[in-house]
Amino acid sequence: MHKDIDYLSKQVDKLSKDSTLNTKNITKEIAFLVKDNNKLSKDISNIKNCIKNIEEKIDAALDILNAFTIVLAKDDDDDETTYEFDGDQTWVPNEEDFWQNDEDDEI
């Protein structure tokens, strides 16, 4: 019976040591996970800030393009020239310039 108690005592000591070792390993793993989690949180925060900056720059660029488009539209309205002709005055292009045949030069 004394042998059984010694055997059980040794088994309990072994289990206690294993449990302590496992607890230390689990604690180390948790510490690494917490560190990684903090790093990931910082990285995600940095990514969010970068995306926010990109969105602001895109909005600014779109505002500039919109303003530029409005300016171009106003310039197009100003460039419209109206030709006023008095009475019978009309302008007709010289038809000879448009319908000139290259073979005519050789004659």
Backbone hydrogen bonds, N-H to C=O, Kabsch-Sander energy under -0.5 kcal/mol:
donor,donor_aa,acceptor,acceptor_aa,energy
5,I,1,M,-2.0
6,D,2,H,-2.2
7,Y,3,K,-2.5
8,L,4,D,-2.6
9,S,5,I,-2.5
10,K,6,D,-2.5
11,Q,7,Y,-2.3
12,V,8,L,-2.4
13,D,9,S,-2.4
14,K,10,K,-2.6
15,L,11,Q,-2.6
16,S,12,V,-2.4
17,K,13,D,-2.5
18,D,14,K,-2.8
19,S,15,L,-2.6
20,T,16,S,-2.3
21,L,17,K,-2.7
22,N,18,D,-2.9
23,T,19,S,-2.4
24,K,20,T,-2.3
25,N,21,L,-2.5
26,I,22,N,-2.8
27,T,23,T,-2.4
28,K,24,K,-2.3
29,E,25,N,-2.5
30,I,26,I,-2.5
31,A,27,T,-2.2
32,F,28,K,-2.4
33,L,29,E,-2.6
34,V,30,I,-2.7
35,K,31,A,-2.3
36,D,32,F,-2.9
37,N,33,L,-2.7
38,N,34,V,-2.5
39,K,35,K,-2.3
40,L,36,D,-2.8
41,S,37,N,-2.5
42,K,38,N,-2.2
43,D,39,K,-2.6
44,I,40,L,-2.9
45,S,41,S,-2.2
46,N,42,K,-2.6
47,I,43,D,-2.5
48,K,44,I,-2.5
49,N,45,S,-2.2
50,C,46,N,-2.4
51,I,47,I,-2.6
52,K,48,K,-2.3
53,N,49,N,-2.4
54,I,50,C,-2.5
55,E,51,I,-2.8
56,E,52,K,-2.3
57,K,53,N,-2.3
58,I,54,I,-2.8
59,D,55,E,-2.7
60,A,56,E,-2.3
61,A,57,K,-2.6
62,L,58,I,-2.7
63,D,59,D,-2.3
64,I,60,A,-2.3
65,L,61,A,-2.7
66,N,62,L,-2.7
67,A,63,D,-2.7
68,F,64,I,-2.7
69,T,65,L,-2.5
70,I,66,N,-2.2
71,V,67,A,-2.4
72,L,68,F,-2.6
73,A,69,T,-2.5
74,K,70,I,-2.3
75,D,71,V,-2.6
76,D,72,L,-2.6
77,D,73,A,-1.8
78,D,74,K,-2.0
79,D,75,D,-2.0
80,E,76,D,-0.7
80,E,77,D,-0.5
83,Y,81,T,-0.5
84,E,82,T,-0.6
85,F,83,Y,-0.5
87,G,85,F,-0.7
89,Q,86,D,-2.6
92,V,90,T,-0.5
95,E,93,P,-0.6
97,D,94,N,-1.0
98,F,94,N,-1.0
99,W,95,E,-2.5
104,D,101,N,-1.2
105,D,101,N,-0.6
105,D,102,D,-0.7
106,E,102,D,-0.6
106,E,103,E,-0.6
107,I,103,E,-0.7
107,I,104,D,-0.6
